[in-house]
Amino acid sequence: MKYVNRREFIKTGISAGLMSSTGLIASKVYAIGKRKSKRPNILWIMMDDCRADALGCYGRDWAQTPNMDSIANQGVRFAIAIVQNPVCVPSRKSMKSGQYPHTLGVMAMGKPANVPGAYMKKARLNVVNLVNSWKQVGIKPVNVGKRHAYQKDWISKGDRGPNFNNNGKPRRQSIKLKLEKSGSRYPEVITKTHKWAIGGTVPLEPEEISTWKLGDLAVDALKELIANDEPFFLRVSFHAPHVPCRVPTSYFIDPEKITLPLPTEEELKNKPRFERENLHIYAGGLDLTKEQIKIARGTYYGMVSLVDTQVGRLVGCLKKAGLINNTIIAINSDQGFQLGEHGLWKKRVFYEQNVCVPFIISCPELLGSSKVVDEPVEMVDFLPTLMELCGLDVPHSISGRSLMPLIRGDIKRWRPACFCEIDHGMSMYEELRKGTGRRVMVRTKEWKMVYFMDERVADKDGALYNLKIDRDEKENLYNKPQYKHIIKYLEGLAEKWDQKN
């Protein structure tokens, strides 16, 4: 069997009439045979707790991410990418399977619910793991860094855990001594309820931070894969910007440049009961001073900037090897992070800062450049999209589907709504478990509704926002009579979604 190089293969595809009208190579090119030499490489950059606006290409002037912005400019950026659960493990499991959390029966991180929800009865035990699709064609995915929810599916090339524990205590004596000797320009910020370390600078060089050391591992792994001269799949999973949030002073972002809103008393009063009581206790955000909030915000954006430097190092390796044009570079996160908006910190909520993540795909030989998809999409669609780009069959049994029709411009509308869900009754935090259950978000282009969709909870305790005129989600319209028809419509969408999946 004769093998051809990629340039010859692309030319063959064009002469065979397989180029789409938008200039993108149609996925069926890859369906001709199953030779590994025809498949693109994959470099998947995944962050932990990274909200979309932590990248400059999502519109924040203070976000310093030139490398990831460049990848977005050379490929496709999804303006609104919604995760299916606002906490790590269920979101990652949903992403790797192309299924919604209630289908998997994994709805939170923590403990079994005192009274299991009705949705648990229909949870599927045998779920297709989309990661294994590449193994079936001889490409073994390799992981560097965090393997959360991927333990059995990857060849591991190691990890570098955070320098500090979640409460900000140094994990090594050498770091402790440096802190005692040098101190910090910006003091640590700790939340009240759970003592999370959410801000502060440390007297360490960037190369001493675990994010950089993880970058070292990733560069070594990438060079090894490149040397094999075969298609590869490398996932680099950073712990940042997850707590503990600490950053070298040289990467700290000036908080005076960060103009994120703070809640007013009027805004907080109209929020759902569960948010005003349970979630505010959990988050501890209302206990922080304005100065502490500034430090925490500057730290968070700085941590993402440090990740961006590692992304630049990896891209440099691809360019040096001449592989940048036929490598799919994908960037995303498991969920976002609240930075004091609505009086909240961290996650487990449905505001845009928590459910919208960066989602970028670039591959010059397969995708156009400088494309922005404004249609809201879901992260269950991520791996099916990679599968189609690599010529792999996408199972009909999953809820996710390839986004290539949107990327090619074949269609303009996708789903009537995006969904996100969590069962707080299964939380590890007692203040979230009491009298609660499955909380669901229904999001269209114009509307967002959040409510308890659970027979165990009598009060739906809803929130409704008009995203067109209230982008910051400040005015809760749920209890206003004139919006009853909107609520009914959105509930109908949620019920159809729940029954279908």
N, C-alpha and C positions, 0 to 999 in steps of 0.2 A: 504494500500500500504506500503510495507516494504521499509524503508530508510536505506541506507548503508553509512558508513563513506567513506572518500575519498580514504583511502588506499585500502579498500575492493573493491571500485568502479574501481580503477585503475587496480587491479588484475583481476577483471571481464573483463575489456576491453582487457587486454592482452590475457586472456584465450579464448576470443571470436575472437582473431585474428585481433584486431583493432589497434595494434601497427604498426606504419609505419616502413619502412626499416631503417630509420635513428634513431630509438629509440624514436621518438616523438609520443605522443598520437594523433591519427588521430582525426580531429574535429568531425567526425560523432559519436564518443562516446557520445558527448553532445546532439546529436539529439535524443537519446533514452529517450523520455519523456521530460517534461519541469519543473521538480522539481527544486526549487531554491537550494536545498542542493547539487545538482550536479554541480553547477556553481562556478568558481573561483571568489575570491575577486579581485577588481581592485583598485590600488592606482596609480593615474595619476598625475605625477609631471609636471607642465607646467611653463616654464619661459617666460619672455617677452624681446624680442630683444637679445636672446642668440645665438651667432654663435657657430658652432660645435666645433671649436678649443678652446673654453673656458673650455672644459672638457679635463682633462689630457689624457683620453683614445683615444682622437683624435690626439694625437701626439705632444702636446706642453709641454715641460719639466716644464715650469713655471706655468702651470695651476694646481692649487692645489684643486683637487676634488676627494679625495680618496673614498668617499662613493658612488658617482655616478660611478666612475671607477670600483668599486667592483661589483656594480649591472650589469655593462656591462660585466664584466668577468664571471658572473654567468648566463648570458643570451645571448641575441642577440644584436649586435650593427650594425646599418646600416651606412656604411662608407660615403655614399652620399645620403642624404635625402633632396629633393628639395621642398620648399614651393611654393604655386601657386600664391602668391602675396607678394611683398616685403614690406608690411605694415600691421599693426595689424588687424583691423577689417575685411577686405576682406579675409585675410589669415585664420583667425579663423572661419569665416563663411564657407569658402571652406572646412576646415578640418572637421567641425562638420556635413557637409552635404554630403561629398564625391563628391562634384561637383566643377567644375572650376569657377572662379569668373565671367567670361562672361556669364556663364549659369545662375548665380544668379543675374546678373545685378548690382553687387556690386564690383566696380573696383578700388576704392580709398577711402580715408577718406577726407571729405571736403565739396565741393559744387557741385551742378549739373553742368554738362558741358554746355558751351554756345551753342554748337552744339552737340547733342547726337550722339554717334557712331552707326553705322549700327548694331553692335552686340546687342545693347539694345533692338532691335525689337524682338529678339528671346529669350530674358531672360525669364526663367520660374518663375512664381510667386508662384506656389505651389511646394515646394521642400521638399522631405523627410528629416526629422531631425533625424539623426541616434542616437542621444542621447536618444530619446524616446523609442528606442528598448528595453532598460533595464526596463523601466517602464511597458512595456507590459508583462513582466514575473515577475513583483512584486519587482523589485530592483529599488529603487528611487535614482538616482545619487545625491550626496551631493557635494557642492562646498565650499571651503574655499579660500578667496582671490578674485582676479580680476575676474569679470564675463563678461568682454568684449565680446559681441556678444552671450552670453549665458544667458541673463537675465531671460527668461521665462522657462528655461529648467532644473533648478537645485533647490534643497533645499539649501538655503544659510545658512552657519554657521558663516558669518561675514567676515570682511576684516580689514586690517590695511594698510591704504594708506601711501605713502612715507612721511618721516619726513620733506622733503623740496618740494617746488614747482619746476616746470621744469626749472626755472631760478635760482634755488639754494637758494631761500629765505626760512628761517625756517617757518614751519607752526605753531609752538608753541612758546610761549614766553620763556619757560624754556630752549629750545634749543638755542634760540637767545642769551640768557644770558650766556650760557656755551661757545658759540662761541666767544662772546665779551671778556669773562674772560680768556679763555685758548688759543684761536687762533688755528691754524692748522699747522702741520709740513709741509704738502704739500698744498700750496695755491690752491684755487678754480680755475678751468679752465672754461671759458665761451666762447662760439662761438660768432662770430661777428654779423652775420646777424640776428639770432633769439634769441640770448642770452641764449642758452641752457647751463645748468650746466653739463659738461661732465667729470669732474674730481676734485679730492681733498679729503683730509682726514678730519675727524671731531672728536672733543674731546669727543666722546661718547663711552660707553662700547658696545660691540656687542649686549648685551641683550636689550639695549635701541633703537636699530635700528629697523625699521618697519619690515624688513625681519625676524628678530628673533621673534618679537611679532606675526607675521603671523605664524611662526613655532609653537608658543605656542597654537594658535587657532587650527592649524592643528592636533597637538598631542592630544588635548582635543577631537576634533571631531573623530579622529581615535579610541581613547579609548572608546568613546561612541558607535561607530559602532561595535567594537569588543565585547563589553559587550552584545550586542543584539543577538550574536551567530547566525547570519544569513549572507549570502553572501552580500557584500556591494560594492559600487562603490563610491570612494572618489577621487575627483579632487582637488589638491592644486595648485592654480595658483598664482605664485609670480609676483610681479611688477618688480623685478630686472632681469637683469641689465639695464633696461630702464632708461632714464633720469628721474629725476635728479641723476647723478652719484656721489655719496658720499659714503665713506666707513670708518669704524674705522681704526685707524692706525695699529692695530694688524692684520688686514686682508689685508692691502695694499700689493700688490705684487711688489717686487723690480723691477723697470723698467729697470735696467741695465741687467736683465736676459731676457728681452723680445726683441726678435730680428726680429720683423716684419719690412717689407720693407717700405721705404718712396719713393714717386715718384720723378722722375727726369724730367727736362724740356723736354728732348727728348721723354719720355713716354707721358707726358701730351699733347704734340703737335699733336700726332697721334690719339687722342681720338675723338669720335663723337662730333659734334658741341653742341648738347644738353647737353652733359656732361661738356664740357669745359665752357659753358656759364651758362645755367640755373641751373644745379646741383651743380656747384661749388659755385654759389651765395647762394643757399639753404643751403649747408652744412657748408660753412665757414671754411672748413678744411685747406685751403691754407693760412689762416690768423693766424694760430697757430705757435708758436715757437717750436723748437725741445724739449725744456724742458717741455713745456705745453703738447705736445703729449705724452711724457714719463709719466707724471703724470696721464693723462687721461687713458692711457693703463693700468698702474698699478692699478688704481681705478676700471676699468671695470672688470679685471680678479679677483680682490679682492671681488667684489660684488657677482660674481658667486661662489667663495669659501665660502662666508657666506651662500648662498643658500644651498651649499653642506652640511654644518653642520646641517641644518634643515632636509635635506634628511636623514642624519645619525640618527637623533632623531626618525624619523618616522619608519625607518627600525628597529630600536631598539625595538619599540613598537610591531611590527609584530613578531619579534623573541621571545620576552618575552611571547607573547600570543600563540606561536607555530603555527603561520599562514604564516610564510615566504615561505614555500614550495608550498602552494596553493593560493598565491596572485600574480596576474599579476602586476608587477611594470613597468610602462611606463614613459619614460622621453622624453620630446621634447620642442619645442619653436615655436612661431608664425613666426619669421624670425630672421635673424642675425643682424649684426651691423658693420659698417665700422669704423675702428680705424686709419684713416689717410692714408690707402692704396689708391693709385690713387688720392690723394688729397681730399678725401671725408670723411665725417663723417655721422654717423647715418645710414639712410636706403633709400628706394625708388630706389635702383639700383640693378643690376643683377650680380654683382661680387659674387664669391663663399662665401665671408665673409658675404654676405647679404642673399643669397638664400639657403645656406646649413645650416641645423640646426642639433643639436644632436637628435638622434632617437635611443632609447634603449628600449627593452622589455625583461623582465626577469620573469620566473616562473618555478622553478625547476621541478615541477611535469608535466609540459606540454612542456617545451622547453629544448633543450640542452644547455650546458654552453660553454662559450668562443667561440661563433660563431660570425663571421664577414661576413656580406653580402656586397660584393663589387659592386654588380649591382646597378646602380642608381635607386632610387625609389622616389615616390611623396607622399606628406603628405595627399592627398585625399585617400590614401590607409590605413591610420592609424586606423580609426574607423572600417572599414570593417574587418581589421585583428583582432581587439579586439572582434568583433562580432563572427567571426568564432571560436576563442578560447573559447568563452562562449556559443557556440552552438546556436547562433541566426542566423536567415536567413538574408543574405545580399541581399538587393534589386537589381534587374537587371537594374533598371532605373538610377543608379548612375554611375559616371565615375570611381570612386575608386573601388579597389578590394582587397581582402585579400592577404596578402603577405606570407601566409603559404606555398604555393608551393616553394617559394624561400627559406624560412627558413628550410623546410624539405629537400631541395636539389633535389626536383622532377624536377625542371627546372633551367636553368642557366641564360636565357635571359628573360627580362621582357618587357619593352616598347622600341621602337626604339629611343625614345627621351623623355626627361622631359621638361615641359613647366612652365613658370611663366609669369605673365602679370600684367600691371597696366595702368590705363587711367590717365595720368597726367593732362588731361583737366578737371578732376574732383577733383583736389588737393585743399587743403586748403591754399596752398602757391601760391601767385600770380606769382612768378618768374618761377613756373613750369607749369602754365596754358597757358601761352602765346604761340600761334602757335603750340601747341602740341596735343597729343591724346594718343591712345592706343599703348603702347610699349610692345613688346613681346620678350621673351627669348626662344630659342630652344637649348637644351643641350643634346648632345650625350656623349658617353664615351670619344670621341676624340675632338669634336668640340663644341663651343658655339657661337651662333649668337644672337645679339640683334638688333632690328630695329623697326621702326614705321610701324605697320601692321594696317593701318588706312587710309581710303579713304579721310579723312579730312586733311591729312598731305602729301604734295607732295613729300618731300624729306625723304627717308627711314632712312637716317642718321645712317647707320649701324656700328656695330662692329663685328669682327670675330676673334676668338682666337683658336689656336690649343692647347688644354689642355694637350696633351701628352708631348709637348716640351716647353710649356710656361704656367706652372701651376700658375704663378702669374698674368697672363692675362695682360701683359705689351705691347705686340706688336699687334696692330690692323691691321689685314690683309684684311679688308673688301674692300678697294679700290685698291687692287692689282689684276691685270687681271688674273693671273694664278689661282685664287681661285674662279672664277666665277661659275665653275661647283659645287663647294661645297656650295656656296650661293644658287644656284638654288635647289640643293638637300634639304637643310635645309628649304628653303621657302616652298617646296613641303610638307615636313613633317608638317610644321605649318598650311598649308592650309587644309590638311586632318584632323588634330586635331581640327581645328576650325569648320569644317563642321560636324564632327562626334559628337562633344559634344555641 
